[in-house]
Amino acid sequence: MSAQAQMLPLLDQLMGTARDGDETRQRVKFTDDRVCKSHLLDCCPHDILAGTRMDLGECTKIHDLALRADYEIASKERDLFFELDVSFI
């Protein structure tokens, strides 16, 4: 794997999906119902409990670090109330 290919996921994680100014690159938005809201808040129980006796298995929703970066950028501008959605899971 080239150094450039290794850096692309890190750039997505830090700067989000629109880091190159290309909005068509990312088809799924962080507000989509298929995206794990808990993952966006870095508290998905599937990730937290992995490898323990309470392991829940793989999460069926999308986990993408670039979407988490998009959420963090958007949450600085306005409150999205994802914390309330996650508390009922």
N, C-alpha and C positions, 0 to 999 in steps of 0.2 A: 504494500500500500504506500502510495507516495505521501510526502509531507503535506502537500496541498489537500489531498483527500482526507487526511487526518485532522486538518485544521477546520474544514467546513462544518462538522458537527459542533465544534467549540464556538465558532462564530455564530451559528444558529442559536446556541444556548445563551450567548452573551447579548446578541443584538436582535434576536427575533427572526421571523421569516421574511421580513421585507428589508433585510439589511442591504441588498443591492438595489433597492428601489423598484424591484420587480414584484408587483402585487399579484401577477398571474401564477407565480411559482407555487404558492401555497393555496390549495383548494379548500382545505378544512380550516375554519376559524376556531379560535379558542372558545367561542360562545356556542359552538355546535353541540348538540346533545350527545354526540358520539365521543366527545372528549371527556376524560375523567377530571371532574372539577376538583377532586381531592388531590390529584397529581399536580394540578396547577398551584395548589396551596402547599405542596410538598408534604402531604400527610395521607397518602393513599394507604388504607389498611392492608391491601394486597402486597405493597412494597414493605411496609413496616413489619409485618408479621411473617415475611418470607424466611424460611429456614427455621421456624419455630414450631412448636407443637400445635399452634393455632393457625398454621399456614392456610391461607384461603385459596391458593393457586394463582394463576395468572388473571389479571384484571381484564375484563372483556372490552373495556373502553380504551381510547387512544391515549397513550402516554408519549408526549413529544416535548423535549426540552425547549425547542424553538417556540412552541405554543405557550409554554410557561413564561418565556421571556416576553412574548407579546402581551400576555395577561398582566405581567408586572408593570410593563410600560403603560398599558391602558388603565390599570388600577391607580396609578399616580395622578391621572387626570380626573377620574371620577370613581365613585364607589360602585362596584358591580354586584355586591351582596352575595358573592359566591360562598362566603363563610356560612351564611344561613342555609344554603342548599346542602353544603357538606355536613352540617350538624345533624341532618335527618337521615343520613346514610347509615 
